[in-house]
Amino acid sequence: MRVASAAKSMLQDERGVSSVEYAMLLAVLSLAAVIAFGQCSGEVQLVVTRGSRALERAAGMGCAPTY
């Protein structure tokens, strides 16, 4: 019961509303950043793999690590 009344008073307080809004904004931005970096990581891995294979072929002696 105390938790509910504390939450209610926090939401009624203007500062509490601002804090809740900022927390929700931060959560949404964090989620968007995780999704964006997840999408980019696959592209970066593909570029690194292709570059490594190109170096390997260009060197002819396998100076780049083989996978």
C-alpha positions as CSV (number, residue, x, y, z in Angstrom):
1,M,0.0,0.0,0.0
2,R,2.9,2.4,0.8
3,V,4.4,1.7,-2.6
4,A,1.2,2.6,-4.4
5,S,0.7,5.8,-2.5
6,A,4.4,6.8,-3.0
7,A,4.0,6.1,-6.8
8,K,0.7,8.1,-6.8
9,S,2.2,11.1,-5.0
10,M,5.3,11.0,-7.3
11,L,3.1,11.0,-10.4
12,Q,1.0,13.9,-9.0
13,D,4.2,15.9,-8.3
14,E,5.4,17.9,-11.3
15,R,9.0,16.8,-10.7
16,G,8.0,13.2,-10.5
17,V,6.2,13.4,-13.8
18,S,9.3,14.9,-15.4
19,S,11.4,12.2,-14.0
20,V,9.1,9.5,-15.3
21,E,9.0,11.1,-18.7
22,Y,12.8,11.3,-18.9
23,A,13.1,7.7,-17.7
24,M,10.7,6.6,-20.5
25,L,12.6,8.6,-23.1
26,L,15.9,7.2,-22.0
27,A,14.4,3.6,-22.2
28,V,13.1,4.2,-25.7
29,L,16.5,5.8,-26.9
30,S,18.4,2.9,-25.3
31,L,16.2,0.3,-27.1
32,A,16.7,2.2,-30.4
33,A,20.4,2.3,-29.9
34,V,20.6,-1.5,-29.2
35,I,18.5,-2.2,-32.3
36,A,20.6,0.1,-34.5
37,F,23.9,-1.3,-33.3
38,G,22.6,-4.8,-33.7
39,Q,21.8,-4.1,-37.4
40,C,25.1,-2.5,-38.0
41,S,27.2,-5.2,-36.4
42,G,26.3,-7.7,-39.1
43,E,27.3,-5.3,-41.8
44,V,30.6,-4.5,-40.1
45,Q,31.4,-8.2,-39.7
46,L,30.7,-8.8,-43.4
47,V,33.0,-5.9,-44.4
48,V,35.8,-7.2,-42.2
49,T,35.4,-10.8,-43.5
50,R,35.5,-9.6,-47.1
51,G,38.5,-7.4,-46.4
52,S,40.4,-10.2,-44.7
53,R,39.8,-12.6,-47.6
54,A,40.9,-9.9,-50.1
55,L,44.1,-9.4,-48.1
56,E,44.7,-13.1,-48.0
57,R,44.2,-13.5,-51.7
58,A,46.4,-10.4,-52.5
59,A,49.2,-11.6,-50.3
60,G,49.3,-15.0,-51.8
61,M,51.1,-16.3,-48.7
62,G,48.2,-16.2,-46.3
63,C,49.4,-13.2,-44.2
64,A,45.8,-12.7,-43.1
65,P,44.3,-15.2,-40.8
66,T,42.3,-18.0,-42.5
67,Y,38.9,-19.0,-41.2
